[in-house]
Amino acid sequence: MKPTLLILAAGMGSRYGGLKQMDEIGPGGETIIDFSVYDAIESGFEKVVFVIRKSFAEPFKARFEPLLEGRIKTEYVYQELDDLPAGFTLPEGREKPWGTGHAILMAKNVIHEPFAIINADDFYGRAAYQQVYEFATQSEAQNEYAMVGYSLDNTLSEFGTVSRGVCDTDEKGNLVHIVERTKIGIENGAIYYYEDDSKTPLTGKESVSMNFWAFKPSFFTHLENQFVDFLKAKGTELKSEFYFNAVADKLIKSGTATTKVIKTDSPWFGVTYQEDKPMVQDKIQKLINKGVYQAPLWE
């Protein structure tokens, strides 16, 4: 059974200053989503599901549907604040989305096969899609998941420090836990993570999570159960978030599921701020110059 690609595109882009899911990055007006879906198609994916907001559904569909029609099956699901399990209501004053775990849960009724999830505003590289496709089509156990582990030195920013989840694996290459390093940067050519008043060197070859994971449909049940627990504990808070990787972490530590770390040399880059855009455009152009992509992309 061929896997589906689930793209988390409901974020509003407050730090970016606009709807970055629709921002043109490529020379032909392509968005990062265009390159992601193109790489998924080239790697064998046959369906893409977009998690979006109803408020921008019309322009979003108008932008992507004409390009993707006939190339890959598309579905749309909506992440809305009031889409909660029975017995729970939206707390007054809450404006912040419920988080990535809630976003993935919105797709439970349209995905019944192995699936991969990605961020809409991150470029992951075709090799990573090929590796995930291979895992998803060969792994049969419903409790076996996977995460793409990017080499830390392929994810750093020349504009300042970054926050990364550094992965710790066992002898089988399965994820044990992720250590969040909130301040990693380059200093005089060396890589460090900074904590309080100290700095600790890193090799740059550590595997880090960039939110490219592969799951089986069983994951939706775990999400549902843990989302209820989350709402009981934090549902009245205005800014609490339900993260899918926290759910995966609990499943790993309880022995309920395993997560294989797929190490990749694929390049990663993304746009968090407007200042990131020229760098991303330059990297896309270099890939076009190498013949990885054609311009325009959807000829």
QUIVEN-V12838 format. One record per residue. D_LAST is the distance of its C-alpha to the last C-alpha in Angstrom with 1 decimal. Layout:
# QUIVEN-V12838
d_last=[D_LAST;D_LAST]
This chain:
# QUIVEN-V12838
d_last=[28.6;25.1;25.0;23.5;22.0;24.0;22.8;25.6;24.4;27.6;28.9;29.6;29.1;32.6;32.8;29.4;30.4;27.7;25.1;23.3;21.1;19.2;19.6;16.7;16.7;13.5;13.0;10.1;12.5;11.8;15.0;16.6;16.2;12.4;13.1;16.0;14.4;11.6;14.7;16.7;14.4;14.4;18.1;18.9;19.4;19.1;20.0;19.7;22.5;22.5;26.0;26.0;28.7;29.4;29.8;26.1;24.8;23.7;21.5;20.1;19.1;17.8;15.5;14.1;14.8;12.3;9.4;11.6;13.2;13.1;11.8;15.1;18.3;19.1;22.6;24.1;27.6;29.6;31.8;34.7;38.0;40.2;38.6;41.5;43.6;46.6;49.5;47.5;46.9;44.9;47.3;48.0;46.2;43.4;40.1;38.5;36.2;37.9;35.7;33.2;35.5;35.6;31.8;31.3;34.2;32.4;30.1;33.1;32.9;29.2;29.1;31.4;29.9;29.5;27.2;26.1;26.2;24.5;24.8;22.0;22.6;22.8;20.5;21.8;19.9;18.5;21.9;23.5;21.4;22.2;25.8;26.0;24.4;27.1;29.8;28.9;28.8;32.0;34.2;36.3;38.8;38.3;39.9;37.7;35.0;33.1;32.0;29.7;32.1;30.5;32.6;34.3;33.7;29.9;30.2;32.6;32.2;33.4;34.2;37.0;38.1;36.1;37.2;36.3;37.5;39.0;39.2;42.4;42.1;44.8;45.4;42.9;40.1;40.3;40.2;43.7;42.9;40.9;42.8;41.4;41.7;41.1;41.4;39.9;39.5;39.7;43.0;43.8;41.1;42.4;41.1;43.5;43.7;46.1;48.6;51.4;52.9;51.8;48.9;48.0;46.0;43.0;41.5;37.9;37.2;38.1;35.6;34.6;32.9;29.7;29.5;27.3;29.6;29.6;32.0;33.4;34.1;37.7;36.8;36.5;40.3;41.2;39.2;41.0;44.4;44.0;42.5;45.8;47.8;45.8;46.5;50.2;50.4;48.2;47.0;49.2;47.7;45.4;43.1;43.4;40.2;39.6;37.5;36.1;37.0;40.6;40.6;39.2;41.9;44.6;43.5;43.5;47.0;48.5;47.3;45.4;42.1;40.7;37.6;36.3;35.0;31.9;32.1;28.9;28.2;24.7;24.3;24.7;24.3;24.4;25.2;28.6;29.6;27.9;29.3;27.0;23.8;23.9;24.6;21.6;19.3;21.0;20.5;16.8;16.5;18.8;16.7;13.7;16.4;17.5;14.2;14.2;10.7;7.9;7.6;6.0;5.8;3.8;0.0]
